[in-house]
Amino acid sequence: MLAYWLLKSEPSAFSIEDLARSPKRTTCWEGVRNYQARNFLRSMSVSDLAFFYHSNADPPAIVGIVEVVKAAYPDHYAWQPGSRYFDDKSSEQNPRWVMIDVRLKQVLHAPCSLESLRGVKGLENMELLRKGSRLSVQPVRKSEWEIIMRLSGAKIRGS
């Protein structure tokens, strides 16, 4: 069963434009170092869809849609000394962190800013809009997905 997600990235680190320029418009989603976010990555399946969200941007906004093309696998950057994602408690024998691969489906012509989503009927309980929410990977309810798809004017098969 198709599930929906939201993935946050700071555009100064990796933007939707960077993804669009990646080979086959595909990349690994590495570096998640929060246990709850990691568990969400672990529960993703191939073909799940996610909003690509620019955090720490002006304005912060949902800017695109990606598809999961490879389910969770060990984040090998955790084993590489010198990597900004290195974790000395993670190893190949006992990987602590995972990543997924995503492919760009669509860049939104009309990004949905965080501010524009506040007060939209049906999004009151969306994790992104919850005060203090900082998770970089979060689930999106089907009803929330459909509302944001309508607001953005996006049209994606399978959503």
N, CA, C and O of each residue as an XYZ file, in Angstrom:
636
protein
N       0.831     -1.176      0.000
C       0.000      0.000      0.000
C       0.881      1.247      0.000
O       1.801      1.365      0.809
N       0.600      2.152     -0.890
C       1.378      3.380     -1.038
C       1.299      4.215      0.223
O       0.221      4.420      0.782
N       2.461      4.700      0.671
C       2.519      5.597      1.825
C       3.118      6.922      1.368
O       3.764      7.000      0.323
N       2.892      7.956      2.165
C       3.319      9.310      1.831
C       4.192      9.863      2.944
O       3.986      9.571      4.122
N       5.167     10.663      2.550
C       6.180     11.156      3.469
C       6.540     12.600      3.144
O       6.108     13.157      2.135
N       7.339     13.186      4.021
C       7.946     14.488      3.771
C       9.404     14.370      4.169
O       9.715     13.908      5.266
N      10.304     14.786      3.281
C      11.744     14.755      3.510
C      12.264     16.183      3.496
O      12.048     16.919      2.533
N      12.951     16.574      4.569
C      13.482     17.933      4.670
C      14.946     17.969      4.278
O      15.727     17.082      4.621
N      15.297     19.016      3.553
C      16.691     19.268      3.222
C      16.914     20.771      3.169
O      16.081     21.514      2.650
N      18.040     21.211      3.708
C      18.386     22.621      3.578
C      18.907     22.837      2.167
O      19.812     22.123      1.734
N      18.359     23.803      1.440
C      18.796     23.999      0.056
C      20.284     24.315     -0.076
O      20.878     24.061     -1.123
N      20.889     24.864      0.974
C      22.332     25.137      0.909
C      23.144     23.846      0.980
O      24.300     23.819      0.558
N      22.542     22.766      1.516
C      23.218     21.467      1.588
C      22.874     20.600      0.380
O      23.764     20.029     -0.251
N      21.585     20.501      0.058
C      21.127     19.725     -1.101
C      19.728     20.202     -1.447
O      18.790     20.034     -0.668
N      19.600     20.793     -2.614
C      18.328     21.393     -3.029
C      17.615     20.518     -4.051
O      18.167     19.543     -4.560
N      16.388     20.889     -4.330
C      15.614     20.209     -5.378
C      16.324     20.356     -6.727
O      16.266     19.459     -7.568
N      16.989     21.487     -6.922
C      17.749     21.699     -8.160
C      18.936     20.745     -8.240
O      19.263     20.240     -9.314
N      19.582     20.498     -7.094
C      20.677     19.524     -7.060
C      20.166     18.135     -7.450
O      20.816     17.416     -8.209
N      19.005     17.771     -6.927
C      18.416     16.483     -7.279
C      18.099     16.420     -8.771
O      18.333     15.396     -9.413
N      17.574     17.497     -9.320
C      17.234     17.534    -10.746
C      18.481     17.342    -11.615
O      18.390     16.813    -12.723
N      19.642     17.770    -11.117
C      20.898     17.638    -11.870
C      21.603     16.302    -11.618
O      22.575     15.979    -12.300
N      21.124     15.530    -10.649
C      21.763     14.248    -10.317
C      21.538     13.239    -11.443
O      20.528     13.302    -12.145
N      22.484     12.308    -11.614
C      22.289     11.274    -12.636
C      20.948     10.552    -12.426
O      20.625     10.118    -11.321
N      20.195     10.441    -13.497
C      18.868      9.815    -13.478
C      17.929     10.483    -12.476
O      16.938      9.890    -12.050
N      18.254     11.737    -12.100
C      17.445     12.519    -11.134
C      17.202     11.725     -9.853
O      16.132     11.793     -9.247
N      18.240     10.960     -9.457
C      18.153     10.034     -8.331
C      19.333     10.257     -7.395
O      20.439     10.573     -7.834
N      19.082     10.088     -6.095
C      20.151     10.195     -5.106
C      19.808      9.362     -3.889
O      18.663      8.959     -3.688
N      20.834      9.112     -3.075
C      20.581      8.497     -1.771
C      20.202      9.615     -0.801
O      20.655     10.752     -0.928
N      19.362      9.263      0.167
C      18.953     10.211      1.209
C      19.688      9.787      2.470
O      19.173      9.027      3.290
N      20.921     10.306      2.605
C      21.815      9.873      3.669
C      21.875     10.911      4.789
O      21.356     12.021      4.671
N      22.524     10.509      5.872
C      22.823     11.458      6.937
C      21.750     11.638      7.990
O      21.893     12.495      8.861
N      20.684     10.864      7.941
C      19.635     10.981      8.961
C      20.197     10.413     10.266
O      20.584      9.246     10.324
N      20.238     11.236     11.302
C      20.821     10.825     12.579
C      19.870     11.081     13.746
O      20.279     11.544     14.811
N      18.620     10.776     13.526
C      17.593     10.845     14.559
C      16.882      9.505     14.515
O      16.493      9.046     13.441
N      16.705      8.868     15.673
C      16.154      7.515     15.698
C      14.734      7.438     15.158
O      14.401      6.498     14.436
N      13.898      8.404     15.493
C      12.517      8.364     14.989
C      12.500      8.529     13.469
O      11.782      7.813     12.772
N      13.295      9.478     12.957
C      13.381      9.679     11.506
C      13.950      8.431     10.836
O      13.483      8.034      9.769
N      14.954      7.810     11.453
C      15.528      6.565     10.911
C      14.470      5.475     10.829
O      14.405      4.742      9.843
N      13.644      5.367     11.860
C      12.597      4.347     11.855
C      11.582      4.604     10.748
O      11.057      3.659     10.159
N      11.299      5.872     10.458
C      10.422      6.190      9.330
C      11.081      5.750      8.021
O      10.413      5.185      7.156
N      12.391      6.004      7.867
C      13.092      5.545      6.657
C      12.972      4.028      6.523
O      12.742      3.513      5.429
N      13.125      3.324      7.626
C      13.044      1.856      7.605
C      11.668      1.365      7.167
O      11.554      0.282      6.593
N      10.631      2.141      7.427
C       9.273      1.692      7.094
C       8.843      2.097      5.685
O       7.733      1.772      5.265
N       9.702      2.797      4.952
C       9.360      3.188      3.583
C       9.505      2.009      2.632
O      10.330      1.117      2.828
N       8.674      2.037      1.598
C       8.713      1.005      0.562
C       8.973      1.645     -0.797
O       8.682      2.821     -1.013
N       9.525      0.851     -1.704
C       9.693      1.307     -3.076
C       8.320      1.736     -3.604
O       7.322      1.052     -3.372
N       8.273      2.832     -4.290
C       7.082      3.458     -4.883
C       6.375      4.428     -3.943
O       5.507      5.177     -4.390
N       6.723      4.438     -2.639
C       6.160      5.468     -1.769
C       6.536      6.838     -2.327
O       7.562      6.989     -2.990
N       5.704      7.820     -2.056
C       5.933      9.183     -2.535
C       6.224     10.106     -1.359
O       5.730      9.893     -0.252
N       7.030     11.133     -1.611
C       7.378     12.078     -0.551
C       7.440     13.496     -1.105
O       7.838     13.725     -2.247
N       7.040     14.424     -0.271
C       7.262     15.826     -0.585
C       8.717     16.140     -0.270
O       9.252     15.681      0.740
N       9.355     16.918     -1.129
C      10.709     17.419     -0.901
C      10.529     18.819     -0.336
O       9.952     19.691     -0.986
N      11.026     19.029      0.881
C      10.804     20.263      1.619
C      12.119     20.990      1.836
O      13.072     20.417      2.365
N      12.172     22.259      1.424
C      13.335     23.090      1.701
C      13.170     23.709      3.084
O      12.329     24.585      3.284
N      13.979     23.249      4.035
C      13.962     23.827      5.375
C      15.049     24.904      5.451
O      15.928     24.981      4.592
N      14.970     25.708      6.467
C      15.953     26.778      6.650
C      16.148     27.555      5.352
O      17.271     27.852      4.945
N      15.029     27.873      4.717
C      15.021     28.604      3.452
C      14.121     29.827      3.615
O      13.429     29.971      4.623
N      14.140     30.684      2.633
C      13.294     31.874      2.676
C      12.395     31.912      1.444
O      12.817     32.395      0.394
N      11.180     31.419      1.551
C      10.555     30.822      2.730
C      10.757     29.316      2.736
O      11.023     28.723      1.691
N      10.631     28.679      3.921
C      10.616     27.220      3.943
C       9.374     26.743      3.196
O       8.287     27.293      3.372
N       9.545     25.704      2.350
C       8.420     25.314      1.494
C       8.575     23.905      0.953
O       9.682     23.380      0.839
N       7.432     23.302      0.620
C       7.409     22.064     -0.147
C       7.668     22.471     -1.595
O       6.919     23.262     -2.168
N       8.731     21.925     -2.182
C       9.161     22.382     -3.505
C       9.102     21.301     -4.580
O       9.290     21.588     -5.762
N       8.841     20.057     -4.171
C       8.813     19.004     -5.169
C       8.292     17.701     -4.610
O       7.921     17.592     -3.442
N       8.278     16.713     -5.495
C       7.792     15.374     -5.157
C       8.833     14.363     -5.624
O       9.340     14.437     -6.743
N       9.140     13.413     -4.736
C      10.087     12.350     -5.053
C       9.425     11.005     -4.811
O       8.433     10.893     -4.090
N      10.004      9.990     -5.436
C       9.538      8.609     -5.268
C      10.666      7.788     -4.669
O      11.821      7.930     -5.070
N      10.343      6.936     -3.718
C      11.329      6.018     -3.155
C      11.607      4.945     -4.208
O      10.694      4.252     -4.655
N      12.878      4.816     -4.599
C      13.240      3.820     -5.615
C      14.121      2.712     -5.056
O      14.380      1.718     -5.735
N      14.584      2.879     -3.816
C      15.308      1.801     -3.128
C      14.984      1.924     -1.644
O      15.164      2.980     -1.038
N      14.502      0.823     -1.072
C      14.136      0.798      0.346
C      15.387      0.905      1.217
O      16.513      0.845      0.723
N      15.170      1.061      2.502
C      16.247      1.306      3.460
C      17.370      0.282      3.374
O      17.141     -0.923      3.278
N      18.589      0.803      3.410
C      19.801     -0.008      3.441
C      20.821      0.737      4.303
O      20.659      1.935      4.533
N      21.871      0.060      4.786
C      22.794      0.717      5.717
C      23.417      1.987      5.126
O      23.832      2.018      3.968
N      23.468      3.016      5.947
C      24.108      4.281      5.578
C      25.608      4.130      5.830
O      26.076      4.296      6.956
N      26.346      3.818      4.783
C      27.778      3.535      4.899
C      28.596      4.766      5.275
O      29.747      4.628      5.687
N      28.036      5.957      5.144
C      28.761      7.156      5.556
C      29.028      7.142      7.064
O      29.967      7.785      7.534
N      28.220      6.423      7.809
C      28.404      6.322      9.260
C      29.696      5.580      9.613
O      30.204      5.723     10.725
N      30.232      4.791      8.680
C      31.434      3.998      8.946
C      32.701      4.674      8.447
O      33.798      4.147      8.634
N      32.564      5.823      7.822
C      33.703      6.473      7.176
C      34.250      7.605      8.043
O      33.677      8.693      8.082
N      35.365      7.345      8.743
C      35.973      8.430      9.517
C      36.243      9.615      8.582
O      36.698      9.439      7.452
N      35.963     10.782      9.058
C      36.130     11.970      8.222
C      34.837     12.414      7.571
O      34.714     13.574      7.177
N      33.864     11.513      7.449
C      32.554     11.890      6.917
C      31.827     12.718      7.966
O      31.934     12.455      9.164
N      31.098     13.707      7.511
C      30.326     14.500      8.485
C      29.222     13.665      9.125
O      28.633     14.078     10.124
N      28.936     12.492      8.558
C      27.915     11.600      9.100
C      28.509     10.412      9.860
O      27.790      9.472     10.200
N      29.823     10.451     10.128
C      30.495      9.360     10.828
C      29.895      9.139     12.211
O      29.587     10.096     12.923
N      29.728      7.866     12.590
C      29.246      7.487     13.918
C      30.074      6.292     14.361
O      29.926      5.198     13.817
N      30.939      6.490     15.336
C      31.837      5.409     15.748
C      31.110      4.239     16.413
O      31.724      3.201     16.663
N      29.829      4.385     16.700
C      29.056      3.279     17.280
C      28.347      2.451     16.202
O      27.690      1.457     16.511
N      28.481      2.862     14.950
C      27.873      2.137     13.839
C      28.965      1.388     13.089
O      30.079      1.889     12.932
N      28.638      0.182     12.626
C      29.616     -0.609     11.878
C      28.893     -1.410     10.805
O      27.666     -1.506     10.796
N      29.683     -1.984      9.901
C      29.092     -2.831      8.864
C      28.391     -4.035      9.491
O      27.364     -4.491      8.990
N      28.948     -4.545     10.588
C      28.352     -5.694     11.253
C      27.093     -5.304     12.039
O      26.187     -6.119     12.212
N      27.047     -4.071     12.506
C      25.923     -3.595     13.308
C      25.569     -2.159     12.890
O      25.823     -1.209     13.631
N      24.977     -2.016     11.692
C      24.672     -0.659     11.215
C      23.567     -0.012     12.049
O      22.522     -0.612     12.301
N      23.819      1.195     12.459
C      22.853      1.926     13.279
C      21.933      2.793     12.419
O      20.792      3.061     12.795
N      22.434      3.225     11.271
C      21.713      4.201     10.439
C      21.430      3.640      9.064
O      22.160      2.784      8.565
N      20.346      4.136      8.448
C      19.963      3.686      7.111
C      19.748      4.889      6.195
O      19.636      6.030      6.643
N      19.695      4.596      4.914
C      19.333      5.597      3.916
C      18.437      4.924      2.890
O      18.324      3.699      2.844
N      17.809      5.742      2.078
C      16.968      5.269      0.979
C      17.451      5.960     -0.281
O      18.250      6.894     -0.206
N      16.984      5.521     -1.428
C      17.224      6.239     -2.674
C      15.902      6.819     -3.147
O      14.857      6.172     -3.074
N      15.968      8.050     -3.633
C      14.778      8.724     -4.155
C      15.053      9.244     -5.558
O      16.188      9.562     -5.913
N      13.981      9.323     -6.350
C      14.047      9.881     -7.701
C      13.059     11.034     -7.784
O      11.932     10.943     -7.298
N      13.495     12.100     -8.399
C      12.642     13.271     -8.585
C      11.496     12.938     -9.531
O      11.711     12.446    -10.639
N      10.285     13.210     -9.082
C       9.102     13.045     -9.932
C       8.695     14.386    -10.528
O       8.367     14.472    -11.711
N       8.718     15.438     -9.700
C       8.243     16.732    -10.176
C       8.756     17.853     -9.277
O       8.764     17.732     -8.052
N       9.180     18.937     -9.903
C       9.440     20.184     -9.188
C       8.130     20.960     -9.239
O       7.531     21.098    -10.306
N       7.688     21.461     -8.107
C       6.426     22.198     -8.077
C       6.586     23.574     -8.707
O       7.525     24.305     -8.392
N       5.669     23.920     -9.593
C       5.678     25.256    -10.194
C       5.256     26.296     -9.171
O       5.670     27.453     -9.237
N       4.421     25.868     -8.219
C       3.950     26.753     -7.144
C       4.292     26.102     -5.815
O       3.473     25.369     -5.261
N       5.506     26.358     -5.287
C       5.862     25.774     -3.993
C       4.834     26.141     -2.925
O       4.208     27.199     -2.984
N       4.673     25.259     -1.961
C       3.733     25.479     -0.852
C       4.550     25.876      0.371
O       5.175     25.031      1.013
N       4.540     27.165      0.686
C       5.316     27.641      1.825
C       4.702     27.159      3.124
O       3.503     26.894      3.209
N       5.546     27.054      4.126
C       5.093     26.657      5.450
C       3.965     27.579      5.909
O       2.945     27.118      6.423
N       4.156     28.874      5.721
C       3.151     29.853      6.161
C       1.825     29.662      5.427
O       0.759     29.795      6.027
N       1.887     29.351      4.131
C       0.646     29.185      3.362
C      -0.131     27.938      3.788
O      -1.341     27.860      3.574
N       0.556     26.961      4.389
C      -0.109     25.728      4.816
C      -0.809     25.887      6.166
O      -1.760     25.168      6.474
N      -0.330     26.828      6.954
C      -0.950     27.063      8.268
C      -2.368     27.568      8.047
O      -2.597     28.455      7.224
N      -3.302     27.014      8.769
C      -4.687     27.454      8.669
C      -5.476     26.780      7.564
O      -6.671     27.038      7.420
N      -4.830     25.908      6.767
C      -5.558     25.193      5.720
C      -6.361     24.073      6.371
O      -5.818     23.235      7.092
N      -7.646     24.076      6.106
C      -8.540     23.051      6.680
C      -8.063     21.664      6.240
O      -7.808     21.419      5.061
N      -7.952     20.774      7.216
C      -7.513     19.414      6.951
C      -6.040     19.182      7.246
O      -5.588     18.038      7.276
N      -5.283     20.261      7.464
C      -3.853     20.115      7.761
C      -3.533     20.412      9.230
O      -2.364     20.487      9.608
N      -4.565     20.581     10.050
C      -4.360     20.982     11.440
C      -3.450     20.033     12.216
O      -2.738     20.466     13.122
N      -3.466     18.760     11.877
C      -2.679     17.768     12.615
C      -1.440     17.302     11.861
O      -0.792     16.337     12.269
N      -1.109     17.972     10.778
C       0.065     17.582      9.998
C       1.333     17.789     10.832
O       1.516     18.834     11.457
N       2.197     16.781     10.829
C       3.431     16.833     11.622
C       4.251     18.083     11.307
O       4.771     18.717     12.225
N       4.375     18.443     10.058
C       5.163     19.609      9.653
C       4.694     20.876     10.361
O       5.504     21.753     10.664
N       3.395     20.979     10.625
C       2.826     22.197     11.193
C       2.741     22.161     12.713
O       2.329     23.137     13.340
N       3.129     21.044     13.299
C       3.094     20.915     14.758
C       4.189     21.775     15.368
O       5.340     21.720     14.935
N       3.835     22.567     16.369
C       4.797     23.449     17.026
C       5.968     22.634     17.565
O       5.777     21.639     18.264
N       7.172     23.064     17.234
C       8.376     22.393     17.708
C       8.798     21.187     16.890
O       9.796     20.544     17.218
N       8.068     20.867     15.840
C       8.416     19.712     15.021
C       9.703     19.979     14.245
O       9.807     20.966     13.517
N      10.679     19.093     14.406
C      11.950     19.289     13.716
C      12.394     18.041     12.954
O      13.492     18.016     12.398
N      11.559     17.013     12.924
C      11.955     15.776     12.255
C      12.247     16.001     10.780
O      11.489     16.676     10.083
N      13.351     15.432     10.310
C      13.739     15.602      8.906
C      13.021     14.616      7.992
O      12.998     14.799      6.775
N      12.438     13.577      8.571
C      11.664     12.580      7.833
C      10.377     12.395      8.618
O      10.412     12.091      9.811
N       9.243     12.575      7.956
C       7.979     12.457      8.671
C       6.884     11.915      7.771
O       6.884     12.141      6.561
N       5.945     11.191      8.384
C       4.828     10.666      7.599
C       3.847     11.778      7.245
O       3.738     12.785      7.944
N       3.139     11.566      6.140
C       2.077     12.474      5.697
C       0.840     11.611      5.483
O       0.897     10.601      4.781
N      -0.266     12.002      6.079
C      -1.518     11.260      5.886
C      -2.002     11.430      4.448
O      -1.737     12.449      3.810
N      -2.709     10.426      3.948
C      -3.230     10.478      2.577
C      -4.087     11.733      2.370
O      -3.982     12.388      1.333
N      -4.924     12.066      3.340
C      -5.777     13.259      3.212
C      -4.930     14.531      3.130
O      -5.268     15.451      2.386
N      -3.834     14.590      3.888
C      -2.937     15.753      3.838
C      -2.236     15.818      2.483
O      -2.091     16.889      1.894
N      -1.808     14.654      2.003
C      -1.160     14.575      0.686
C      -2.095     15.143     -0.385
O      -1.690     15.966     -1.206
N      -3.332     14.696     -0.362
C      -4.299     15.131     -1.385
C      -4.563     16.628     -1.314
O      -4.676     17.279     -2.353
N      -4.664     17.185     -0.121
C      -4.883     18.633      0.029
C      -3.704     19.402     -0.548
O      -3.896     20.360     -1.297
N      -2.490     18.993     -0.208
C      -1.305     19.713     -0.692
C      -1.134     19.533     -2.194
O      -0.700     20.459     -2.879
N      -1.464     18.370     -2.707
C      -1.406     18.171     -4.158
C      -2.355     19.147     -4.855
O      -1.995     19.740     -5.872
N      -3.557     19.316     -4.317
C      -4.516     20.267     -4.903
C      -3.983     21.695     -4.817
O      -4.049     22.445     -5.791
N      -3.454     22.069     -3.648
C      -2.941     23.427     -3.459
C      -1.783     23.737     -4.423
O      -1.664     24.853     -4.929
N      -0.945     22.741     -4.662
C       0.246     22.947     -5.493
C      -0.053     22.843     -6.981
O       0.727     23.312     -7.810
N      -1.178     22.231     -7.317
C      -1.495     22.012     -8.723
C      -0.720     20.864     -9.331
O      -0.749     20.667    -10.546
N      -0.016     20.090     -8.485
C       0.781     18.961     -8.983
C      -0.121     17.831     -9.437
O      -1.199     17.617     -8.883
N       0.327     17.119    -10.441
C      -0.399     15.963    -10.934
C       0.610     14.839    -11.105
O       1.445     14.867    -12.010
N       0.521     13.851    -10.224
C       1.433     12.723    -10.242
C       0.630     11.439    -10.324
O      -0.291     11.228     -9.535
N       0.968     10.589    -11.264
C       0.301      9.271    -11.342
C       0.590      8.500    -10.075
O       1.707      8.527     -9.558
N      -0.422      7.813     -9.576
C      -0.245      6.979     -8.401
C      -0.411      7.704     -7.083
O      -0.245      7.103     -6.022
N      -0.737      8.983     -7.133
C      -0.900      9.707     -5.862
C      -2.367      9.893     -5.546
O      -2.708     10.479     -4.518
